[in-house]
């Protein structure tokens, strides 16, 4: 329903909003609270899920880096043991 105003009494934006608030049905407080709780729960769960996934990716990357560094550090010793064992004729490697 359009609003009609006299030409000398043009409303400002807040006047229109206030008038619409007065004509709009009042929301039940418990319904509004329930909607707010549902929205907050969904938003917090989504954010927590994102944080957990990011933390898992960071831990996975860190673990992969640590394993790779350890392999690089131990590989020369392992190769030396295998080569020495091979030329000594032993089939057992520790």
N, C-alpha and C positions, 0 to 999 in steps of 0.2 A: 504494500500500500504506500504510494508516494506521499511525502509530506508536502503540505502547502503552507506557505508563509506569506504574510503581507510583505510587500516590496521594501518597506522601511525597517523590517525586523528579520533580516537574513541571519540565520543561526551560524554560529561557529561550529567547528567540528565537535568540540566537547558537548555542545548543546544537543547535537544529533545523537551522539553516543549515549548521553544521559537519558534522552527520551527513549531510545531503543532499549536500554536496560530496564526502564520502568515498564515497558510493554512486554518484554520477554518473560516467559514463565520462570519462576524462581527454581533453581536446581536444589534438589534435596541435599542437605549437607552430608549425610552419610553416603549417598551415592557419589558425590564429588570426592569425598575422602577415599572411597573404595577405588575409584578411577585413578586417583593420584597414587595410591599405594600400588596398584597394578602397574602403572607407568614407571614408577620408581623401581619396583622389583625387576621389571623387564630391562630397564636401562642399566641397572647395577649388575644384573646377571650377564648382560651382553659385554659390559666393560670388564668384568672379572674374567670372563671367558677369553676375551682378547688378551688380557694381561697374562693369563696362564699360558696361552698358546705362544705368545711372544717370549715368555721366560723359557719355555721348553725349547723353542728354536735357538735361543741364545745358549742354553746349556748344551744342546746337541752340537752346536758349532764349536763351543769351547772344548767339549770332550773329543770331538774329531781332531781338533788342532793338537790337543795334548797327546792323543794316540799317535798322530802323525809325527810329532816331534820326538816322541819316545822311540818310535820305529826307526827314524832317521839316526838317532843316537845309538841304538843297539845294533843296527844292521851291519856296520863294519865288523864288530866283534863276532856276530853270528856267522857272517861269511868267512871270517878268518878261521873260526872253529871248524866249520864244515869243510873248508879246503884242507886244513891240517889233518882232519880226521880222514878225509878221502885219500890223501897221499900216504898216510900211515897204514891204510888198509882196514881201519876200523869202520864198522857200519853203524856204530852207536854214536849219536850226537846228543849232548845235553843242552 
